[in-house]
């Protein structure tokens, strides 16, 4: 008797939707609380709290609708055999344009083109509403409808340029890999990730945003002095025009070995009037580098990737698996998609584990900045970012434990203040 893979996957998807909806309802109830957490009383202004509450509730209502639509479409696609039907139809199109349907690479690319168009059409109303209604209503959206569609078209063009060679290479590797298939797939994805991390900030990111060197001045001198004191190999310090799309703020670093770069959002500089607050945020980011958090995360990701490919090799030739989802052939890409579906329970557990580790890393990076003497400035900077981004002030503990990769502000401030309380 064949195992009902498809039915099991759909049941799990629905159960996870119900569980996550329960957490969403708990979080929604927390967002509706009319008062600040005691820790933030006198720290966050009442005006900002009211704005944050309204923004968070709007996003919460939107999230309920989006998630319901997603589970409805995703489970229907699997349960009613739309996936194998779409695969067959994409193969039927190829002869119409003079191409052979028996070529798996061409068939796969035609299938993915259809999936990309379908995904964009289905997601477009939600993206438009989120950007031009919710974000605009609360003063965050800064982009025009033209800029929105220009970014969308650029993203699709990048997918058309980068997707075919990557997918083609994966198919060839699976077809020729033999007993060392998992190693070959992992090595290919490792090289690909390193190449993408190299070219993305240099060639891809500038297609969407403008990066300019941080002007000479006190802020630049303070950041360079901090980087030098930690032996951080800072090569370039950029400001990105995030304000052209949103008034949300951020900062990040990237680069390999001795070629590190730091990027500040122009909105971060505008919102933090005190340079020390910005430098404290950078000290937190450099803490991740100094404590090897980025390297640990990268290594963990590579181990998981290898294990996933190893698992894929065990089921890639399972006719029962393909037949359960309605396929009478065993294409490489479809096998990878089906495998991702059947390991969803493990993926949820891994994601939860990564969030736990990530929150621990955030506390460690905060402590690192505090030990450098930026405790008060970091505290002020985190409060300013929370206020300006209208982040949720009240959070349900179950919801944040499951979803958040960063600890809530209340917990971060308590951790920053703890050493001072012990000294007192």
N, C-alpha and C positions, 0 to 999 in steps of 0.2 A: 504493500500500500504506500502510495506516494505521500510525503509529508506536505501539508497545506501551507507552503511558505507564504504565498500571497495573503491568505486569510490571516495568518499569524502576524504578518507585517501590518496589515490594515488595522487589526485589533490593537496592536501595540501603539500605533499612531494615534488612535482614538483615545486609548487609555492615557497616553502622555498628554494629549490635548486636554482631557478632563482634569488631570492632575495639575497641569500648568495653569489652567483656567481657575482652579481653586486658589492657587497661589496669587494669580492676578486679582481675584476678588478680595483676598486678604490685603494685598497692596493697595487696591482701590479704597478699601475702608480706611487704611492708614492715611492715604492722601487726603481724605475728606475731613480728617481731624482739624478742628478750627484753631488749634493752638500749636505753638512751636514746642519741640522737645525742650525740657528744662535746661539742658546743656547749652542750647542755642539762644535762650532768652537773654536779651541784652547784647547778643552778638550779631544776630541777623535782624535787620529792621522789619517792622511789622508790614511795611509797604512791600518789601521784597518777598516776604513770606506769602502775602496774599497773591502776588503775581505768580510766584512759584507754584502755589497750590492750584491756581486756575490753569496754568500751563500743563502741569502734571496730570490733572484730571482730564483735560482735553486729549492729551496723548493716550491716557488710559482708555477712554471711551473708544478712540480710534483703534487702539490695539485690539480690543475685544472684537470689533467688526472685522478687522484684517485677519486675525487668527481664525475666526469662524469661516471666513471665505477660503482661507488657505487649506484648512483641514478638509473642507467640503470638496474642493477641487482636487487636492492631492490624493485623497482616499478614493475618489470617484475614478480618477485616471487609472489607478491600480485595479480597483474592484471590477470595473466595467471593461477592462481590456483595451483601454485607449492607447496604452503604450505600444503593444504589439501592432495594433491597427495603424498607428502613426508610423511605425517602422516600415511596414509594408507599403504604405502610401508614399513615403519618401523614396523608396526603391522604384516605385512605378513612375515617378517623375523623371528619373534619370534618362530612360530611353527617349523621352519626349524632347530632350535637349541634346541627343546624340551621344549619350554616355552609357556605359555598360552597368547594369544593376548588379552584376555578379562581382564587381569590384567592391570589396568591403570598405575600403578607405573612402571612396566616393559616396557610397551608400551612407556611411556614418556621417560624413560632412553634410550631406543633404538632410539627414535626420536632425543634426545639431542646428542647422540653419533654420529649420522649421521650429525647433524647440525655442531658439533664441527669439524668433519673431513672436511666437505664442506667449513667451514669458514677458516680453516687453509690453505686449498688448494688455495682458492680464494685470500687470503691475502698474501700468501707466496711470490709471485713475487714482490709485492709492498714493503714488508718488506726487502727483499734481496736488491732491488734496492736502497731503502732509506739508508740502512746501509752500503752496500759495494760499492755504487757508489757516492751518494750525500755526506754522512757523511765522507767517505774515501777521496773524492776529496778535501774536505775542511779541512782535517787533524783531524777530530774528532773521527772517528772509530778506535778503538784499539783492537777489538775482532777478533778472527779467525773464519772461517766458521764452524769449529768444535765447538767452544764455542757458536756460534749462535744457532746451531741445538741442542746442549746439553741443553741450556736454554729453547728452544722450547719444547723439550721432557719432561723436568722437569715440565714445566707449564702444559702440557697435563696430566702428571701423577698426579699432584696436583688436577686438575679438576676431574679426574677419582676417586680419593680418597675422595675428599670433596663434590663433586657434588651430587652423589646418595643419601647419607643420608639427605642432606639439601632439595633436591627436594622431596624426599619421605615424609619428615616431613610436608612440605607445602601442599602436596596433601592430606595427612591424616587430617591436620587441616581444610582445606576447606571442606572436606567430612563430618567431625564431628563437625564443628564449630558452626553451628546453628546461633541464632540471635546475638551472641557475636563474630562472625567470625573476624570482623575487629580488635577487641581488641586482639584476640588470635594471629592473623597474625602479628600485630604490636609488641606485646610482644616477639614473637619468633624472629623477625628480630632484635629487640633491643638487646636481649640476644646474638644472633649470632654476631652482630656487635661488642659487647663488648668482646666476646670470640676471634674473629678474630683480634681485635686490640691488644689483650693480647698475642696471640700465634704467630702472624705474625712476629714481630721483633725478637722473641726468637727462633722460629722453622722454619719459612718459608724463611724470608729474608736471613739467613745464608746459605741456599741452593744455593743461587745465588751469594752472595758476602761475602767477608771476613771482619769481624769486629774486630778491635784490639783497645785496650785502647790507648788514646792519650798519647804519651811519656811525661815523666816529663820534665818541662822546663818553659820558660817564658809564652808561649801561654797558657799552661794548667793552670798556676797560675792565669793569668789574667781572664780567663773564669770562674774559680772557685770563684775568688774574686767578679766578677760581679754577678754571681748566688747567692752568699752568701749575697751580699748587697741588693738583691731584695727578699730574703727569698725563692728563687727558690730551691725546694728540689732535687738538682742534685745528682743522685746516680752513674751514669756512663757516661763517656765521651769517645766516640768512634771515630775512623777514619775508613771509609769504602773505599775499593779499587775500587772506581768508574773508575779509570784509566785503569782497565783491559778491559773495554768495550767502554768507551768514554772519551774524554778530557773535556766534559762539566762539570761544577762544581755546587755545591749546598751545603746546610746544612739544617738540620731539627731537631725537637725535638719530643718526644713521651713519653707515659707512663701515668699511672693513679695516682692521688692523690700525695702521698709522694714518688713515685718511678719514677722520671723523668730521661730521658736520652737525651743527645745531640749527634748528629752524624754529623761529618764533612767529606765531600768528600776529599780524598787525593789531588784531582785536585785543590780544593779551597785553600788548604795550599800551594801548589806549585805555584799557580798563584798570590796569595796575599803575597808578600814578607814582607809586613809590618804587624806585629801581630795585631796592632790597627785596621786595616781594617777588619780582621776576627772577632775580638771581637765586632766591631760595627755591623757586620752582625748578630752575635749572640744576641746582644742587641735588634736589630729589632725583631728577633724571640721571645725573651723573652717578648718583648712588647705585642705581640699577647697573650701570656699567662697572663701577668699582667692585661691586659685590658679585659680579659675573651672572646676574639674573638673566640677561639676554642670552648668554652662552648656554646656561642650564636649560632654558626654554627651548633653544634651538636643538640641543642634543636630545631632549625628551621628545620633541616633535619628530626628529629623524628616527628614533627608536620605534615610535608608534607607527610611523609611515612604513618602516620595514616589516613590522608585525602585521600590518594590514595587508600588504602585498603578499606576505607569506600565507595569510588566511585566504586571500583571493585565489592563490594557486590550488588550494584544497577543493574549491567548489567551482572553478572556472569551466570544468568539463561535466558538471552535473546536469544531465538532461532533465532530471526531476525538478531542479530549481527553475530552469528556463520554462519548462512546460507548465509549472504551477502559475507563472505569470502570463501564460498565453503565447509563448514563443515556440515556434517549431524549428528555429535555427539558433545558433549560439554565437552571435557577434561579440567581439571583444568589448566594445564600449557598453553594450547592454549588460554583459556579465559584470563589469565594474559597477554599473548603476545598481543592479540587483544585489550585489554583494554589500554595497553601502546600505541598502535597505535592511538586509537581514542582520547586520551588526549594529543597528541603531541602539539597542539596549546598552551595548558596551560603549558606544560613542557618548551616550548621555552620562554614563558613569565617569568616563574619562574627562568629559567637559566639566563635570562637577569637581573632579579632582584638580583640574587645572585652575579652576576658580579659587579653590582653597589655597593652592600654592601661590597664585597671583596676589591674593589678599595678603598673604604672609610677606611676599616680596615688597608690597606697598608699605607695610608697616616698617620693614627694614630700611627702605629707602628714606622714609620720613625720619627715622632715627638717625640715619647717616647724615642727613642735612642738619638735624638738630645738633649733633655732635660737632659739626663744623661751625656752630654758632648762629645758625639761621632758624632756630626754633620759633622765635617770636614772629619773624618775617614770613616763615612758611605757614604758620598758623593764620596770619593775616591774609596771605596770598590764597590759601585754600578757601577761606571764608569769602574773599572777594570773587573767586572763580565760581563758588557755589551760588552766590548772589547774582552775579552777572549772567550766568548760564541758566538761572532759574531752576537749578537741579532740585529734586525732591528733598524736602527737609525731614518729613516723617516717612520712615520705611518700615515695612513689616519684616521682622527678623527671619522668618521662614523664606520669604521672597528674596531678600537680599542674600541670604546664605546660598540659595540655589542659583540665582542669576548674576549677582554682582562679582565682577573680577576686581573691583576696587572697594575697599571698606566704605561704609557710609561716613559722612563728615563727622557725625557725633563720635564715632569710634576713633577716627584719626585724630581729632582734637584731644580726646581723652588720653590717647597714647603719647601724644606730643607733650601734654601737660604732666603726665605721671612722674617723670624724674624730678620735676620742680616741686611737686607735692611731697615726694619722699624726702627731699632736702629740707623742706619747711618743717 
